[in-house]
Protein backbone atom coordinates (compact mmCIF):
# COMPACT_ATOMS: atom_id res chain seq x y z
CA UNK A 1 0.00 0.00 0.00
CA UNK A 2 0.99 3.65 -0.52
CA UNK A 3 2.82 5.59 2.21
CA UNK A 4 3.85 9.19 1.61
CA UNK A 5 7.57 9.55 0.91
CA UNK A 6 8.00 12.13 3.67
CA UNK A 7 6.37 9.89 6.25
CA UNK A 8 8.40 6.92 5.07
CA UNK A 9 11.66 8.84 5.53
CA UNK A 10 10.56 10.10 8.97
CA UNK A 11 9.65 6.60 10.08
CA UNK A 12 12.86 5.03 8.82
CA UNK A 13 14.93 7.62 10.70
CA UNK A 14 13.05 7.29 13.98
CA UNK A 15 12.35 3.60 13.97
CA UNK A 16 16.02 2.58 14.04
CA UNK A 17 16.44 4.06 17.50
CA UNK A 18 12.98 3.08 18.77
CA UNK A 19 12.88 -0.63 17.91
CA UNK A 20 14.87 -3.70 17.11
CA UNK A 21 13.78 -5.51 13.94
CA UNK A 22 9.98 -5.54 13.81
CA UNK A 23 8.82 -9.08 14.60
CA UNK A 24 5.09 -8.44 14.89
CA UNK A 25 3.10 -11.45 13.74
CA UNK A 26 0.33 -11.06 11.19
CA UNK A 27 -2.16 -12.56 13.64
CA UNK A 28 -1.32 -10.00 16.31
CA UNK A 29 -1.59 -7.15 13.83
CA UNK A 30 -4.93 -8.39 12.48
CA UNK A 31 -6.26 -8.57 16.04
CA UNK A 32 -5.06 -5.03 16.71
CA UNK A 33 -6.69 -3.66 13.57
CA UNK A 34 -9.99 -5.42 14.33
CA UNK A 35 -9.91 -4.04 17.87
CA UNK A 36 -9.46 -0.47 16.64
CA UNK A 37 -12.28 -0.89 14.13
CA UNK A 38 -14.69 -2.38 16.66
CA UNK A 39 -13.90 -0.11 19.60
CA UNK A 40 -13.13 3.21 17.88
CA UNK A 41 -13.39 3.44 14.08
CA UNK A 42 -12.28 1.43 11.03
CA UNK A 43 -8.73 2.00 9.80
CA UNK A 44 -8.24 2.48 6.06
CA UNK A 45 -5.63 0.41 4.20
CA UNK A 46 -3.40 3.46 3.72
CA UNK A 47 -3.59 4.48 7.39
CA UNK A 48 -3.04 0.91 8.50
CA UNK A 49 0.04 0.69 6.31
CA UNK A 50 1.50 3.62 8.25
CA UNK A 51 0.52 2.25 11.63
CA UNK A 52 1.78 -1.28 11.13
CA UNK A 53 5.14 0.03 9.89
CA UNK A 54 6.07 0.76 13.52
CA UNK A 55 3.75 -1.56 15.46
CA UNK A 56 6.12 -3.81 17.43
CA UNK A 57 4.89 -6.90 19.28
CA UNK A 58 6.62 -8.47 22.26
CA UNK A 59 5.92 -10.82 25.15
CA UNK A 60 6.60 -10.46 28.88
CA UNK A 61 6.64 -13.24 31.44
CA UNK A 62 4.54 -13.13 34.61
CA UNK A 63 5.63 -10.46 37.11
CA UNK A 64 7.70 -8.51 34.57
CA UNK A 65 7.71 -4.72 34.48
CA UNK A 66 6.17 -3.11 31.42
CA UNK A 67 6.97 0.28 32.94
CA UNK A 68 8.80 0.65 36.22
CA UNK A 69 8.47 3.36 38.82
CA UNK A 70 10.68 6.31 37.87
CA UNK A 71 10.91 5.40 34.17
CA UNK A 72 9.66 7.81 31.50
CA UNK A 73 6.83 6.43 29.39
CA UNK A 74 7.55 6.63 25.66
CA UNK A 75 4.85 4.43 24.12
CA UNK A 76 1.25 3.34 23.96
CA UNK A 77 0.50 -0.38 24.20
CA UNK A 78 -2.21 -2.66 22.93
CA UNK A 79 -2.55 -5.54 25.39
CA UNK A 80 -3.28 -8.53 23.15
CA UNK A 81 -3.20 -11.29 25.75
CA UNK A 82 -2.72 -11.21 29.50
CA UNK A 83 -3.15 -8.73 32.34
CA UNK A 84 -1.29 -5.78 33.86
CA UNK A 85 -1.57 -4.24 37.31
CA UNK A 86 -0.68 -0.59 37.88
CA UNK A 87 0.42 0.24 41.40
CA UNK A 88 2.05 2.90 43.48
CA UNK A 89 5.11 1.49 45.28
CA UNK A 90 5.15 2.01 49.04
CA UNK A 91 7.11 0.90 52.06
CA UNK A 92 3.84 0.49 53.96
CA UNK A 93 0.65 -0.24 52.01
CA UNK A 94 0.96 -0.68 48.24
CA UNK A 95 -1.88 1.06 46.37
CA UNK A 96 -3.32 -0.47 43.20
CA UNK A 97 -4.24 2.30 40.78
CA UNK A 98 -5.49 0.43 37.71
CA UNK A 99 -6.16 -3.09 36.46
CA UNK A 100 -5.88 -3.90 32.74
CA UNK A 101 -6.67 -7.12 30.91
CA UNK A 102 -6.80 -8.00 27.23
CA UNK A 103 -7.88 -6.69 24.84
CA UNK A 104 -7.18 -3.11 25.87
CA UNK A 105 -5.24 0.02 24.94
CA UNK A 106 -3.08 1.36 27.74
CA UNK A 107 -0.36 3.88 28.61
CA UNK A 108 0.70 6.25 31.36
CA UNK A 109 -0.64 9.52 29.95
CA UNK A 110 0.86 11.72 32.65
CA UNK A 111 4.40 10.49 32.02
CA UNK A 112 3.87 10.13 28.25
CA UNK A 113 2.76 13.74 27.72
CA UNK A 114 4.96 15.48 30.29
CA UNK A 115 7.97 13.18 29.72
CA UNK A 116 8.49 13.06 33.47
CA UNK A 117 9.27 9.89 35.44
CA UNK A 118 6.30 7.62 36.08
CA UNK A 119 4.84 7.74 39.58
CA UNK A 120 3.45 4.24 39.14
CA UNK A 121 4.74 0.80 38.14
CA UNK A 122 3.13 -1.47 35.52
CA UNK A 123 3.63 -5.19 36.10
CA UNK A 124 2.24 -8.27 34.35
CA UNK A 125 0.05 -10.59 36.40
CA UNK A 126 0.34 -13.43 33.87
CA UNK A 127 2.40 -13.99 30.75
CA UNK A 128 1.29 -11.17 28.46
CA UNK A 129 1.66 -10.10 24.83
CA UNK A 130 1.67 -6.47 23.67
CA UNK A 131 1.90 -4.32 20.60
CA UNK A 132 4.03 -1.26 21.28
CA UNK A 133 3.50 2.05 19.47
CA UNK A 134 6.34 4.49 19.98
CA UNK A 135 4.79 7.86 20.86
CA UNK A 136 7.06 9.98 18.67
CA UNK A 137 6.37 7.75 15.68
CA UNK A 138 2.67 7.91 16.45
CA UNK A 139 2.76 11.71 16.54
CA UNK A 140 4.50 11.64 13.15
CA UNK A 141 1.70 9.45 11.78
CA UNK A 142 -0.89 11.91 13.13
CA UNK A 143 0.62 14.60 10.91
CA UNK A 144 -0.26 12.56 7.84
CA UNK A 145 -3.53 10.97 8.96
CA UNK A 146 -6.45 12.84 10.57
CA UNK A 147 -8.18 9.48 11.03
CA UNK A 148 -5.34 8.04 13.13
CA UNK A 149 -5.21 11.26 15.13
CA UNK A 150 -8.94 10.94 15.79
CA UNK A 151 -8.52 7.35 16.97
CA UNK A 152 -5.77 8.54 19.32
CA UNK A 153 -8.08 11.21 20.68
CA UNK A 154 -10.91 8.70 21.18
CA UNK A 155 -8.58 6.38 23.11
CA UNK A 156 -7.50 9.27 25.36
CA UNK A 157 -11.11 10.38 25.88
CA UNK A 158 -12.22 6.89 26.90
CA UNK A 159 -9.32 6.63 29.32
CA UNK A 160 -10.17 10.01 30.82
CA UNK A 161 -13.86 9.17 31.23
CA UNK A 162 -13.10 5.88 32.98
CA UNK A 163 -10.69 7.60 35.37
CA UNK A 164 -13.23 10.38 36.00
CA UNK A 165 -16.02 7.89 36.75
CA UNK A 166 -13.75 5.91 39.04
CA UNK A 167 -12.59 8.92 41.03
CA UNK A 168 -16.15 10.17 41.43
CA UNK A 169 -17.25 6.71 42.54
CA UNK A 170 -14.49 6.39 45.14
CA UNK A 171 -15.34 9.80 46.60
CA UNK A 172 -19.12 9.64 46.64
CA UNK A 173 -20.27 6.01 46.79
CA UNK A 174 -20.30 3.11 49.21
CA UNK A 175 -18.49 -0.20 48.89
CA UNK A 176 -21.47 -1.93 47.26
CA UNK A 177 -21.62 0.68 44.48
CA UNK A 178 -17.86 0.44 43.90
CA UNK A 179 -18.09 -3.33 43.60
CA UNK A 180 -21.02 -3.07 41.21
CA UNK A 181 -19.07 -0.57 39.10
CA UNK A 182 -16.23 -3.04 38.69
CA UNK A 183 -18.58 -5.87 37.72
CA UNK A 184 -20.07 -3.65 35.01
CA UNK A 185 -16.82 -2.14 33.69
CA UNK A 186 -14.41 -5.06 34.13
CA UNK A 187 -16.52 -8.22 34.57
CA UNK A 188 -13.61 -10.69 34.18
CA UNK A 189 -11.39 -8.97 36.71
CA UNK A 190 -11.44 -11.83 39.22
CA UNK A 191 -9.93 -14.17 36.64
CA UNK A 192 -6.69 -12.21 36.52
CA UNK A 193 -6.06 -10.37 39.78
CA UNK A 194 -5.69 -11.20 43.45
CA UNK A 195 -8.53 -10.24 45.78
CA UNK A 196 -6.27 -7.93 47.79
CA UNK A 197 -5.33 -5.97 44.66
CA UNK A 198 -8.94 -5.60 43.50
CA UNK A 199 -9.89 -4.48 46.99
CA UNK A 200 -7.09 -1.90 46.97
CA UNK A 201 -8.22 -0.65 43.56
CA UNK A 202 -11.80 0.05 44.65
CA UNK A 203 -10.82 1.29 48.11
CA UNK A 204 -12.13 -1.44 50.40
CA UNK A 205 -10.53 -4.07 52.59
CA UNK A 206 -10.12 -7.63 51.27
CA UNK A 207 -12.54 -8.91 53.91
CA UNK A 208 -15.16 -6.34 52.85
CA UNK A 209 -14.76 -7.39 49.23
CA UNK A 210 -15.17 -11.05 50.18
CA UNK A 211 -18.44 -10.24 51.94
CA UNK A 212 -19.69 -8.29 48.93
CA UNK A 213 -18.91 -11.19 46.62
CA UNK A 214 -20.70 -13.68 48.88
CA UNK A 215 -23.74 -11.41 49.16
CA UNK A 216 -23.89 -11.09 45.38
CA UNK A 217 -24.04 -14.87 44.98
CA UNK A 218 -27.26 -15.18 46.95
C-alpha angles and dihedrals in degrees: 000000000000121000120178113256092234093053091046091054092046092050095047091052096047100037095063091066096036102051146021115232108319108253099172111148120231090238092056092047093048089051091050093050092048090050093053091048094049098041102034119001138314117276117226120231092251094049091045090052088058094045098047091049088077103022104120122191125205141161131230127197122234114292094017122139116247088180122003129211109275095021121120114242113233103167150044118232136208108210103217099174132002138023139280130201121206115206143167110236115234140170089222119026117003112222121215109216104178141002120209129185132173135316098034144118114234144171142142100261095186093056094035095056100035095036089223124136115282116257090205138053125230115210132174117243093195134008103299139191124210143181111220123209113193107227097223091051090047091052089051090053090051089061090062101034125048088185093059090045089053091051089051090051092049091052091051092046093052091049091050094049093050091050091047093050091047095050092047090049094050091050101043110025139070128245093267092056092047091052092048090050091056093048089053098042101034107018096168095050095114091060092065111027138058118252092241091056094048089048091051090049095055094037103249135111120263090245091053090050091050090054091049091051092049092048090051091055093060 
